[in-house]
Structure formats: structure tokens, C-alpha cells
Amino acid sequence: MKMGLMDKVRNDTEPVRSSQPMKERKEDEGRGQRLLDSIEEHGVPDNVILLNENAYRRGGRHLGPSLMFAIFGSMFFLLPIGLMIVSLFGGAFVLVPCLGIVGIPFFWFGSRLAGPAFQNLTNPDPPEDVVKMLWYDSRHRFLAGIEHTSDAETGQEYYPELLHGIYLKDGDEIAILYDTPSEGGMTSGYRRVCLWDPQSELETYVVLDLEWFGYYEEEEARERARFFARKLQLRFEYEGDETTGWNMDVLNPSGGFFITRGRP
């Protein structure tokens, strides 16, 4: 299948919603792979529309960022090692094992930064052109994320890969979660439109990320949220801080002090 299908598929076609409501989310029993194969072999079925298409390049050597993280990560290694060497020459032998123990988190954090950076500098992944597509089968209320990959140098296309297959269920909504920029500009913030299950019994209410925006692209994010709500025939009302995506009734039922890591 050729790339750039967003230009060929008529997204303004109104989907036909199934007349049979689904109370529980059904597991993908292979429909996603069958849809992928059908699109590749026979073209796009009448009841399937393309909701989103995102093209980018991955892999290859990233000299600037890799050098920065390699140097920064190496500093975490060198600091405790340097202090141990100074202690040895200064006769403070008793401090050496203590510094070794204190340096463990420095070594761990430094390896997390420097390891991937040196890997990218010495043995980078081959560059690839990637196109991620999100398809919607309105007859079965089914979302399929499909990734197309091609060699960035030769242009050779590989067979697509199914990233996820998700059935919609009654009660699903469209929501926007946002993360505000940090003071000092360390992080720029963002907004993401997502498929949202307010009745989720999992750790998060977020079922699937649909599209990402910069923090200040508020109206653009809302416009796309309304688009997804219209095509999927779901309600769009909720906008909230990123932390509200966690289901605290599951993560912290006792209501005590709790710290979340990452985003839901």
C-alpha cells in the first residue's frame, strides 16, 4: 500500500455505528491483523476510515544530543570515582568504601544517560522512514494502529506492523490531558487527545493516545478532539491535568501519600 493515504481517504464520510452496544471492552481476537492484511491486499473497505497519519524518521546517528548525554552521564561516573581517588591519595582510606556505596545511584543514573548515547554514537540503528496510521472500522467499532516502515536510504518498504487493535465500548469518551511548561523552560509542556474510559478498572483512564499537540495549541487540540468525537460518535467534555489520568481508586485505594511516575 502506498504512503500518504490521508490524502486519498475521505475522512468526511460519516461512520455507521453498530446497533449492538458493547458494555465490556472486547479483546482483539485477530481483527486488527485481518484488517491490516485486507487493506494491503484489497484496499480500504467501505466501512473503514483513516483518522490520523503521522510520518517521521527514526534511527540514525544523532551527534549533538548523543554527545551531550554522553558527557553529562560520564560526569556522574567521574564524580564519585574522582572523590575516591582523592581519598586514597589523601590517606582517608575509610572514606573509599563509603564513597563507593554513596556513588551507586550516581553510577546508575550515569549509565542510563551515557549508555544509550554511546550506543548511538558507535552503533546507531539504521535510519527508517515511519508512517503511523490510525484506522477506524465503524461497523465493528474497532480502532487499528498500523505502522509502515521503509529504509530511509534505499526506499525499500517493509510489510506493515499492527501496533494495537482496540474495540470501543459504551461509556468511552474523548478527553484532553495537558502538562504545563515548567518554570525556567526545562520542559515545554504538551496537550494530548486521547480515548478515555471514565469507568476503567485499570490503573489509568487513558485507553489510547490519539494525537499530540504543544501546550499552547489549545484550540487545535480541541478541534481535533471534536473531530475524533464526531467520527467515533463519542462524547468530548473532559479536559484536565495529566495527573488526573491516573485511576487513584486502583493505584491508591487507601488514600495515603502516593507518588506517581511517568504519565498515565
C-alpha positions as CSV (number, residue, x, y, z in Angstrom):
1,M,0.0,0.0,0.0
2,K,1.3,3.5,-0.9
3,M,2.1,6.1,1.7
4,G,0.1,9.3,2.1
5,L,-3.4,7.7,2.3
6,M,-4.6,10.7,4.3
7,D,-4.9,12.5,1.0
8,K,-6.8,9.6,-0.6
9,V,-9.3,8.6,2.1
10,R,-12.4,10.7,2.5
11,N,-12.5,11.4,6.3
12,D,-15.7,13.3,5.9
13,T,-17.6,10.1,5.5
14,E,-19.9,9.6,8.4
15,P,-19.3,6.3,10.1
16,V,-22.0,3.7,10.6
17,R,-22.2,2.8,14.2
18,S,-23.1,-0.8,15.3
19,S,-26.6,-1.2,16.6
20,Q,-25.3,-3.6,19.3
21,P,-23.9,-1.8,22.3
22,M,-20.8,-3.2,24.0
23,K,-20.7,-3.0,27.8
24,E,-17.3,-4.5,28.3
25,R,-14.3,-4.0,26.1
26,K,-13.7,-6.9,23.8
27,E,-10.3,-8.3,23.3
28,D,-8.8,-8.1,19.8
29,E,-9.3,-11.7,18.6
30,G,-7.3,-11.1,15.4
31,R,-9.4,-8.4,13.7
32,G,-6.6,-6.0,13.7
33,Q,-4.3,-8.2,11.7
34,R,-7.1,-9.2,9.3
35,L,-7.9,-5.5,8.7
36,L,-4.2,-4.8,8.0
37,D,-4.0,-7.7,5.5
38,S,-7.2,-6.7,3.9
39,I,-6.0,-3.1,3.4
40,E,-2.7,-4.2,1.9
41,E,-4.2,-6.8,-0.4
42,H,-7.6,-5.4,-1.4
43,G,-7.6,-1.7,-0.5
44,V,-9.6,0.2,2.1
45,P,-13.0,-1.4,2.9
46,D,-16.1,0.9,2.6
47,N,-16.7,0.9,6.4
48,V,-13.1,1.8,7.3
49,I,-11.8,5.4,7.5
50,L,-8.4,6.9,8.2
51,L,-8.4,9.0,11.4
52,N,-4.8,10.0,11.7
53,E,-1.5,9.7,9.9
54,N,1.9,10.7,11.4
55,A,5.2,10.5,9.4
56,Y,8.6,10.8,10.9
57,R,12.2,9.4,10.7
58,R,13.8,7.3,13.4
59,G,17.2,5.7,13.9
60,G,20.5,7.1,12.5
61,R,23.2,8.9,14.4
62,H,22.2,12.0,16.4
63,L,25.6,13.6,17.0
64,G,24.6,16.6,19.1
65,P,22.2,15.1,21.6
66,S,24.3,11.9,21.9
67,L,27.5,13.9,22.7
68,M,25.6,16.0,25.3
69,F,24.1,13.0,27.1
70,A,27.4,11.0,26.9
71,I,29.4,13.9,28.5
72,F,26.7,14.6,31.1
73,G,26.3,10.9,32.0
74,S,30.0,10.4,32.2
75,M,30.2,13.2,34.8
76,F,28.1,11.1,37.2
77,F,30.6,8.3,36.8
78,L,33.7,10.5,37.2
79,L,32.5,12.4,40.3
80,P,32.4,9.5,42.8
81,I,35.5,7.9,41.2
82,G,37.4,11.2,41.5
83,L,36.5,11.6,45.1
84,M,37.6,8.0,45.9
85,I,41.0,8.7,44.2
86,V,41.4,11.9,46.2
87,S,40.6,10.0,49.4
88,L,43.2,7.3,48.6
89,F,46.0,9.8,47.9
90,G,44.9,11.8,50.9
91,G,45.1,8.9,53.3
92,A,41.4,8.8,54.0
93,F,41.1,5.1,53.2
94,V,38.0,4.7,55.3
95,L,36.0,7.0,53.0
96,V,36.6,4.9,49.9
97,P,34.0,2.2,50.6
98,C,31.6,4.8,51.9
99,L,32.0,6.8,48.7
100,G,31.6,3.6,46.7
101,I,28.2,3.0,48.3
102,V,27.1,6.6,48.0
103,G,28.2,6.5,44.4
104,I,25.9,3.7,43.4
105,P,22.9,5.9,42.4
106,F,25.4,8.2,40.5
107,F,26.7,5.2,38.6
108,W,23.1,4.0,37.9
109,F,21.9,7.4,36.7
110,G,25.0,8.0,34.7
111,S,24.7,4.7,32.9
112,R,21.1,5.5,32.0
113,L,22.2,8.7,30.3
114,A,25.6,7.7,28.8
115,G,24.8,4.1,27.7
116,P,22.3,4.9,25.0
117,A,24.3,7.9,24.0
118,F,27.5,5.9,23.4
119,Q,25.4,3.2,21.6
120,N,24.0,5.8,19.2
121,L,27.5,7.2,18.6
122,T,29.2,3.9,17.9
123,N,26.5,1.7,16.6
124,P,23.3,3.6,15.7
125,D,20.1,2.0,14.5
126,P,19.6,2.1,10.7
127,P,17.6,5.2,9.7
128,E,14.0,4.4,8.8
129,D,11.1,6.4,7.5
130,V,8.0,5.6,9.5
131,V,4.3,6.3,8.9
132,K,1.8,5.5,11.7
133,M,-1.8,5.3,10.7
134,L,-4.9,5.0,12.8
135,W,-7.8,3.3,11.1
136,Y,-11.4,3.0,12.3
137,D,-13.8,0.2,11.4
138,S,-17.2,1.8,12.1
139,R,-19.1,-1.5,11.5
140,H,-17.3,-3.2,14.4
141,R,-16.3,-0.1,16.4
142,F,-12.7,-1.1,16.1
143,L,-9.5,1.0,16.1
144,A,-6.3,-0.3,14.5
145,G,-2.9,1.3,14.7
146,I,-0.7,0.3,11.8
147,E,2.9,1.2,11.3
148,H,4.6,1.4,7.8
149,T,8.4,1.3,7.7
150,S,10.8,1.8,4.9
151,D,14.6,2.0,4.6
152,A,15.5,5.7,4.6
153,E,18.4,5.2,2.2
154,T,17.1,2.6,-0.3
155,G,13.3,3.4,0.0
156,Q,12.5,-0.4,0.4
157,E,9.2,-0.8,2.1
158,Y,8.6,-3.5,4.7
159,Y,5.4,-5.2,5.4
160,P,3.3,-3.1,7.9
161,E,3.1,-4.0,11.5
162,L,0.0,-3.9,13.7
163,L,0.6,-1.7,16.8
164,H,-2.7,-2.2,18.5
165,G,-6.3,-3.2,18.0
166,I,-8.9,-1.8,20.3
167,Y,-12.7,-2.2,20.4
168,L,-14.7,0.8,21.6
169,K,-17.3,0.2,24.3
170,D,-20.2,2.1,25.6
171,G,-19.1,4.8,28.0
172,D,-15.9,5.6,26.2
173,E,-15.2,9.3,25.7
174,I,-12.7,11.7,24.1
175,A,-10.6,13.7,26.5
176,I,-7.7,16.1,26.5
177,L,-4.9,15.9,29.1
178,Y,-2.3,18.6,29.4
179,D,1.1,19.1,31.1
180,T,2.0,22.7,31.8
181,P,5.5,24.1,30.9
182,S,8.0,24.0,33.7
183,E,9.5,27.1,35.2
184,G,12.7,28.0,33.5
185,G,11.7,26.3,30.3
186,M,13.1,22.9,31.2
187,T,10.0,21.3,29.7
188,S,7.8,22.9,27.1
189,G,4.5,21.1,28.1
190,Y,2.0,19.4,25.8
191,R,-1.6,18.5,25.2
192,R,-2.8,15.1,24.1
193,V,-6.1,14.0,22.7
194,C,-6.9,10.5,24.0
195,L,-9.5,7.8,24.1
196,W,-10.8,7.9,27.7
197,D,-12.7,5.3,29.8
198,P,-14.1,7.0,32.9
199,Q,-15.3,3.6,34.1
200,S,-11.9,2.0,33.8
201,E,-10.9,-0.5,36.5
202,L,-7.3,-0.3,35.4
203,E,-4.5,2.0,36.7
204,T,-5.3,4.7,34.1
205,Y,-8.4,6.1,32.4
206,V,-6.4,6.5,29.2
207,V,-7.1,3.8,26.7
208,L,-5.2,5.2,23.7
209,D,-3.3,8.4,22.7
210,L,-4.9,9.8,19.5
211,E,-2.8,12.9,18.8
212,W,-0.3,15.2,20.4
213,F,0.0,19.0,20.5
214,G,2.1,21.7,22.0
215,Y,0.8,23.1,25.2
216,Y,-0.1,26.4,23.6
217,E,-2.0,24.7,20.7
218,E,-5.2,24.7,22.8
219,E,-7.7,25.4,20.1
220,E,-6.0,23.0,17.7
221,A,-6.2,20.2,20.2
222,R,-9.9,20.9,20.9
223,E,-10.7,21.0,17.2
224,R,-9.1,17.5,16.7
225,A,-10.9,16.2,19.9
226,R,-14.2,17.3,18.4
227,F,-13.2,15.6,15.1
228,F,-12.4,12.3,16.9
229,A,-15.6,12.6,18.9
230,R,-17.7,13.1,15.8
231,K,-16.1,10.2,13.8
232,L,-16.2,7.8,16.7
233,Q,-19.6,9.0,17.9
234,L,-18.3,9.6,21.4
235,R,-18.7,12.4,23.9
236,F,-16.0,15.1,24.3
237,E,-16.2,17.1,27.5
238,Y,-13.2,16.4,29.8
239,E,-10.0,18.4,29.8
240,G,-7.7,18.0,32.8
241,D,-4.2,18.0,34.1
242,E,-2.0,15.0,33.2
243,T,-2.2,13.6,36.7
244,T,-6.0,13.2,36.5
245,G,-5.4,10.4,34.1
246,W,-4.4,8.1,36.9
247,N,-7.2,5.9,38.5
248,M,-6.4,6.5,42.1
249,D,-9.1,4.2,43.3
250,V,-7.0,1.4,41.8
251,L,-3.5,2.8,42.4
252,N,-4.1,4.1,45.9
253,P,-7.4,2.8,47.4
254,S,-6.3,3.7,51.0
255,G,-5.9,7.3,50.1
256,G,-2.5,7.7,51.7
257,F,0.5,9.5,50.4
258,F,1.4,8.4,46.9
259,I,3.7,9.5,44.1
260,T,3.1,8.6,40.5
261,R,5.9,8.1,38.0
262,G,5.6,8.9,34.3
263,R,2.3,9.7,32.6
264,P,-0.8,7.5,32.6
